[in-house]
Amino acid sequence: MRYFYRAVLFTFLVLLILSFALLAQRPEAVPPSSSILGFSSQRAATEHLLETDFQAIPSPEKAKEWHRVFTAEPHPAASERNNQLADFIADAWRKQGWEEVTLRRYDVWHSRPRSITLEMTAPVHYTASVREDLYDADPDTKNPTVSGAYFGYSASGDVTAEVVYAHSANPEDYSLLRKNGISVKGKIVLVRYSNPYSYRGFKALTAEREGAAALLIYSDPAEDGYTHGKVFPDGPWGPESHIQRGAITYDYIVPGDPTTPGWASVPGAKHIAPEEAQSLPKIPALPLSWRDAKPLLENMTGPEAPKDWQGALPITYRLTGAVTAHVRVDMDTSLQPYTVVEARILGSELPDEWVLLGNHRDAWVFGGVDLSSGTASMMELTRALGELKQRGIRPRRTLVVCSWDGEEYALTGSTEWGEEFADDLKKKLVAYLNVDESVAGAATTAGAEGLSFSPSAVASLAPMLVEAGKDVRAPSGKSLYEAWRATGKRDAKAGAAPFDSALVETRIGSGSDHTVFLNHLGRPVVNLGFTGDYGVYHSMYDDHYWMEHIGDPNFEYHVTLTRIWGLVALRLSNADVLPFDFGFNGAALDNFLTELEQKNKVDRHKVNLKKLHARITDFQKAGIELRQTTSRSLASGAASRETIDRLNQQLLQVESNWLEPAGIPGRPWFQHLLYAARYTYAHLEFPGLTEAVEKGDWKLASQQAELIERALMKNIELLHAARNSWEKNNR
């Protein structure tokens, strides 16, 4: 017997040692909270164990390997390299164990440069390089396939004209020029990228409306250069030759393939003539480095520009005078194939409810931050979820992952895919979780608090995102939630950390692949990413060197992003009750409406929004009551599967009810009553109402307010019905 007990003791000690060894291989765990929104107590305990296993899989070393693959060569949309990467991703997902891996082709109206030149013809001659400098420290800058300066979807043109400096090219800038007796009609307009920020496509449309003959957009060091710190290759900011490429599509009117507005550009689809496309610019445009812009600016002799128009170059910025230039833009336009790569892990219990994950694949050059940081995080996410599936662990709902193509041109791949599968997505899609850039900042300059976690989400999903942050470890060693609050305090320069209710940005603009799912299909979305010092956007210097030496040298933020992305996906796919918080949603809507009134000094005699406030309050109350009612019986595990399934369908319908089929005035593709984007890409809440108020169209404002009231009433009744049904079936 003595030997038996010794054997038992020996076995116990061996198992104990093995257990500690296994735990040592896992990342230092954040003590999990006991409950999870939308989970019964029993399922929450199981979910925490699953999430611990999931978080142990992603690796910084693997993330770095993925990142190097995707940044090895330039890969803009429709390029051979980008198409090769589509095949690479599909093959990797098959090896990782994902199912139904499919490459979906769309024939898209595409644009690429044949020839681009710019020269100053008076008062002196200067030929712009329209190229970026090479650096020995970064061999990738010497890659001969790197393009020069160009804008996607620029019109072709050959223009010789006077140059006018128009600041940021917003409408108020042209008003100031007119006050100074300066017209831009028939002239070349030279403008800055971001002061204040506006999307380059809005600058193009505004210049086109003003009658300008051509547009030049340059990066001033005041925005992204030496005034902020060290420049590439020694720091995160842009050097003198960096060029911010991009598209100038008017996709804030209608995104996607410009020649298939509102329907998918599948092979054989009808295409309208390019000259009929609302989203295609009619003005030639060109991006410049500040080195190429400086000779134009410093040779002007006209009126001095206002103080707030002065940039960081060591010159006096003037409005016009003496400078003429010759711009030649020759673009090759044709139908080209774009490819969306799609894969699934079928749900074990609810296969017809989908949680969608996505990141785009195309870059202007190497895309070290935009998009390859997100792709590296995505590939570690799919590897980890695939490994769990290989162990026999499937999510309850189906996970779908997509590598989008052509995002940089017009949010193209996601829009075409969303339009192709619109009917299914409206019925089945629980939420879309988007990552464009997982690490858009320099960890080397972020200080002790680290990079800022900067997510955005529809308000109904904000609380669950905050909760998930408590169960992920940040590179600083704190929980992501604690680090998030600390950087929020630092970035706001406030005396205290932000409240939980202010952590998630619930004001959502455009400019990424979430647009079709939120604004056109009425599905909830989440965007995830870290931000910080970053001044090489869309340039050649946004590459692997920048990330490895400046952005995230240890690739820890890439993995942290993978972990929070995965936790949110797993919780949405495994929840008993979908974790939508319509009480919080209502509070956010009330804030949106109050901001609209205060900013525009709304006169209640012109449009009375008191009734709309009341309906929002009723909606908020109904959301709180439903959450409280369901939480009690859910925690005890008393609710039946049928009752829970019925409730989830009602919760999904709430989000669908924010759609208005007629769309917002002037932009029918954008159908969400609560969310859209301005032409600048900036967020726009209650879009139809807000734009009517800002125009002083009080009749239209009243009509738009009534549409929102009706949607609110429909959802209030739905929430009441859901609560009554739940109570009836759980007595």
BELWOBEL-V631988 format. One record per helix or strand of 2 or more residues. SS is the DSSP state (@ for helix, = for strand). FROM is the first residue (numbers start at 1). TO is the last residue. If there is no record, write none. Layout:
# BELWOBEL-V631988
ss:from:to
SS:FROM:TO
SS:FROM:TO
This chain:
# BELWOBEL-V631988
ss:from:to
@:2:25
@:41:55
@:60:70
@:80:96
=:99:122
=:126:127
@:139:142
=:151:152
=:157:165
@:171:179
=:188:192
@:200:209
=:214:218
@:221:224
@:226:228
=:246:247
@:274:276
=:284:288
@:290:298
@:307:309
=:324:345
=:350:360
@:372:390
=:397:404
@:407:410
@:412:420
@:422:428
=:429:434
=:439:440
@:443:445
=:452:453
=:456:457
@:459:469
@:480:492
@:500:502
@:515:520
=:525:527
=:530:531
@:544:551
@:556:574
@:582:600
@:610:636
@:641:656
=:675:677
=:683:685
@:687:695
@:698:729
